Amino acid sequence: MSELQLGLVVIAAVILVAVLAYNKYEQIRLRRRTQAAFGSTHSDVLLADAVPSAGVEGLTSFETAPVDTRVEHTLGDYVVETKPEAPSDPTGFIEPISSRQQAVSLRYAALDARIDFVVGFDLPRPISGEEIARHAHAALDPGLRKPVHWEGYDSSGKTWLAIQPQHRYEQVRVGLQLVDRSGPVDEDEIAVFMTGLQELALALAAQLEVTDVDAAKEAALGLDVFCADHDIQIGLSVLGREGLTLAGTKIRALAESNGCVLAKDGRFHKLNEHGVSIYTLGNTEPMPFHPETLKSLSTRGVSLTLDVPR
């Protein structure tokens, strides 16, 4: 090997070492900056000892919003399924609002003909919200997939508000939400909804005020396109470091201690005071969470999902 070749080899080696050293320096500097911005002095609770689980507080058998609170729609409502004077469900399951939520309450959101298929009731006499809820539970089909919301007319304030159990009403109205994450409402679901409302009207001896069904279907299609263009989700995945896995029992304990409840969609939901899902916690792997499989589940990570409409 000539001196020129030897010199070139030495120069190449020096350059390679310099590049590796620079990359290592940048990696250390980036790690320090990241730890300074996002680091925590707490231990990794998912990989540490199990944390005692805590129940979800503040749930009542008649879930309605305060009378002075306006509740808006969401694309995916979830409510806790409760029964009067019944023990809580040990599985921690909640059910979508389309299930028999009317068994104990009349779900509230400010109704709008642009968002809901709205039907009004003129009652022959003042009827308590509790009685209306009981008859609604018996009449409405539990298979409705779209959220159903109710309002009662407060004659003193001359405004539509959440239906209170002890308050008496001469006018109420109900809305079938036109769109959710599964798409627009279809003609069959509107027909099932109307059949239940006709039974309810007979039970209450009430007069129905029905809006245009065809117009509602067209509005649902347009609203679905609008939501698809303007609704987004933010996801954050948390993975076990260096190939370690997260135990299902610890995931559940931490989720429940932070006020989350497990839904039938296989995800933990953090609910606000109105029973609406704020964010969800799911498995990064294909298997959804379930009370039985969580006991033996071991997963690579979890994902937090937050809806952020633009």
Backbone hydrogen bonds, N-H to C=O, Kabsch-Sander energy under -0.5 kcal/mol:
donor,donor_aa,acceptor,acceptor_aa,energy
6,L,2,S,-2.4
7,G,3,E,-2.4
8,L,4,L,-2.4
9,V,5,Q,-2.3
10,V,6,L,-2.2
11,I,7,G,-2.5
12,A,8,L,-2.6
13,A,9,V,-2.4
14,V,10,V,-2.5
15,I,11,I,-2.5
16,L,12,A,-2.6
17,V,13,A,-2.6
18,A,14,V,-2.3
19,V,15,I,-2.6
20,L,16,L,-2.5
21,A,17,V,-2.6
22,Y,18,A,-2.5
23,N,19,V,-2.6
24,K,20,L,-2.3
25,Y,21,A,-2.4
26,E,22,Y,-2.6
27,Q,23,N,-2.3
28,I,24,K,-2.4
29,R,25,Y,-2.5
30,L,26,E,-2.5
31,R,27,Q,-2.4
32,R,28,I,-2.3
33,R,29,R,-2.1
34,T,30,L,-2.7
35,Q,31,R,-2.6
36,A,32,R,-2.1
37,A,33,R,-1.8
38,F,34,T,-3.2
39,G,35,Q,-1.9
45,V,43,S,-1.2
47,L,44,D,-0.8
48,A,44,D,-0.8
57,E,55,G,-0.6
63,E,61,S,-0.6
64,T,62,F,-0.9
69,T,66,P,-2.1
71,V,69,T,-0.6
72,E,70,R,-0.5
78,Y,275,G,-0.5
79,V,95,E,-1.4
82,T,80,V,-0.7
86,A,83,K,-1.5
92,G,89,D,-1.7
94,I,262,L,-0.8
95,E,79,V,-1.1
97,I,77,D,-1.1
99,S,96,P,-2.1
101,Q,97,I,-0.6
101,Q,99,S,-3.3
103,A,100,R,-1.3
104,V,101,Q,-1.5
105,S,101,Q,-1.2
107,R,105,S,-0.6
110,A,71,V,-2.9
115,I,112,D,-2.1
116,D,112,D,-3.2
117,F,176,L,-2.5
118,V,116,D,-0.9
119,V,174,V,-2.9
120,G,209,E,-2.4
121,F,172,V,-3.2
122,D,207,Q,-2.4
123,L,121,F,-0.7
123,L,170,E,-2.8
127,I,169,Y,-2.3
129,G,164,Q,-0.7
129,G,167,H,-2.1
130,E,165,P,-2.4
132,I,128,S,-2.2
133,A,129,G,-2.4
134,R,130,E,-1.9
135,H,131,E,-2.3
136,A,132,I,-2.5
137,H,133,A,-2.2
138,A,134,R,-1.5
139,A,135,H,-1.8
140,L,136,A,-2.6
144,L,141,D,-1.3
149,H,175,G,-2.3
150,W,107,R,-3.5
151,E,173,R,-2.4
152,G,161,L,-3.0
153,Y,171,Q,-2.5
154,D,152,G,-0.6
154,D,159,T,-3.1
155,S,153,Y,-0.9
158,K,154,D,-1.6
159,T,154,D,-1.3
161,L,152,G,-2.7
167,H,164,Q,-0.5
169,Y,127,I,-2.8
172,V,121,F,-1.7
173,R,151,E,-2.4
174,V,119,V,-2.7
175,G,149,H,-2.8
176,L,117,F,-2.1
177,Q,147,P,-2.8
177,Q,175,G,-0.6
178,L,115,I,-3.0
180,D,183,G,-1.6
181,R,75,L,-1.6
183,G,180,D,-2.0
185,V,178,L,-2.8
190,I,186,D,-1.9
191,A,187,E,-2.1
192,V,188,D,-2.4
193,F,189,E,-2.5
194,M,190,I,-2.6
195,T,191,A,-2.2
196,G,192,V,-1.9
197,L,193,F,-2.0
198,Q,194,M,-2.2
199,E,195,T,-1.7
200,L,196,G,-2.1
201,A,197,L,-2.7
202,L,198,Q,-1.9
203,A,199,E,-2.2
204,L,200,L,-2.1
205,A,201,A,-0.8
206,A,201,A,-2.5
207,Q,122,D,-2.2
209,E,120,G,-2.3
210,V,208,L,-0.5
211,T,118,V,-0.8
216,A,212,D,-1.7
217,K,213,V,-2.0
218,E,214,D,-2.1
219,A,215,A,-2.4
220,A,216,A,-2.1
221,L,217,K,-1.8
222,G,218,E,-2.0
223,L,219,A,-2.6
224,D,220,A,-2.1
225,V,221,L,-1.6
226,F,222,G,-2.0
227,C,223,L,-2.7
228,A,224,D,-2.1
229,D,225,V,-1.4
230,H,226,F,-1.5
231,D,227,C,-2.2
232,I,308,V,-0.5
234,I,306,L,-2.9
236,L,304,L,-2.6
238,V,302,V,-3.1
239,L,237,S,-0.5
240,G,300,R,-2.6
243,G,240,G,-0.7
244,L,241,R,-1.9
246,L,299,T,-3.6
247,A,46,L,-0.5
248,G,297,L,-2.8
251,I,247,A,-2.1
252,R,248,G,-2.4
253,A,249,T,-2.1
254,L,250,K,-2.4
255,A,251,I,-2.5
256,E,252,R,-2.8
257,S,253,A,-2.0
258,N,254,L,-0.9
258,N,255,A,-0.6
259,G,256,E,-1.8
260,C,255,A,-2.5
261,V,269,H,-2.3
262,L,92,G,-0.7
263,A,267,R,-2.7
264,K,94,I,-1.4
266,G,263,A,-1.7
268,F,281,L,-2.9
269,H,261,V,-3.3
270,K,279,Y,-2.5
271,L,259,G,-0.7
271,L,269,H,-0.7
272,N,276,V,-2.2
275,G,272,N,-2.1
278,I,270,K,-4.0
279,Y,270,K,-0.8
280,T,305,T,-2.1
281,L,268,F,-2.5
282,G,303,S,-2.7
284,T,301,G,-1.9
289,F,266,G,-2.3
294,L,290,H,-2.4
295,K,292,E,-0.9
296,S,293,T,-1.0
297,L,293,T,-1.1
299,T,246,L,-2.4
302,V,238,V,-2.2
303,S,282,G,-2.8
304,L,236,L,-3.2
305,T,280,T,-2.2
306,L,234,I,-2.7
307,D,278,I,-0.6
308,V,232,I,-2.6
310,R,230,H,-3.0
